[in-house]
């Protein structure tokens, strides 16, 4: 039985966890600043995560970044390409070499665009597209297949991510962290 099943279905483990780890009651009420209208919300969340990391690297130049999950995806698809394997892209199969080559171009372009952004250039549609494509790579890393839109993001996705980053200011982030830390303070015995 999985851990998820143990804590979601009635069981002695779930009962014990409810006793030992009570859920904090979050009473945050705020208006939705950017309604989600773009397709593929999980992908959008991952792309937004990349953009937020890029933004943090820009405002905190002393920060260090770990290897992108997208780079791990490239290593995975490169192994498949070496074996002459096929990769599922959308509803079709493509040679892993083709997917690897596209991933390499996307990663190279993302790094170049990020360097320009970190040097002071404004947030560009190219960097937002790169974040979406890096998110596609993350999905490949996790499930071993590519979305058919890999390398060709929707205009709605680009626009929504721009709006999300526009409202994700450093001051607003500090306010949210402060609000969450107040709400999440749990007495430990």
C-alpha positions, 0 to 999 in steps of 0.5 A, a space after each residue: 500500500 502506498 503512503 498516499 493511500 495510508 493517509 487518505 483512506 481510513 486506517 490506523 496510520 491516518 488516525 495516528 497522523 491526524 492526532 500527531 500532526 494536526 492540520 493547521 487552519 489557514 484563514 488567508 483570504 485574498 482575491 485571485 490576482 491572475 485567473 488561470 485561463 491557459 491550458 495545462 495548469 500543472 505545466 503552468 505551475 512548473 513554468 512559473 516555478 522556473 520564472 520565479 527562480 530566475 527572478 530570485 537569481 536576478 534580485 539575489 545575485 549571491 544565490 546559487 542555483 541547482 541543476 535544472 530538472 530539465 537537464 536531467 530530462 536531457 540526460 534521460 532522452 540522450 540515453 534513449 537516443 543512444 539506444 535508438 529508442 522512440 519517445 512518445 510526443 503527444 499521441 505519436 512516437 518520435 525518434 529519441 534523437 529528434 527529441 534530444 536535439 530539440 531539448 538541447 536547442 531549448 536548454 541552450 537557448 534558455 541558458 542564453 536568454 537567462 544570462 541576458 535577463 540576469 544581466 539586466 534585460 527586461 523579462 522577455 517573451 523568449 524567457 517565458 517561452 523558455 520556462 514553458 519549454 523547460 517545464 515540458 522537459 520536467 514532465 518528460 523527466 517525471 513521466 517519460 513522454 512529451 506534450 505535443 506543444 513542446 517547443 511551441 507554447 500557447 500565446 495564452 500561456 505566455 500572457 498568463 505567465 507574464 501576468 503572474 510574474 508581474 504580480 510576484 513582486 519581492 515585497 508581495 512574496 515577503 508579505 505572503 511568507 509572513 502571513 503563512 508563517 503566522 498561520 503555520 506556527 504550530 506548537 511543538 510539544 
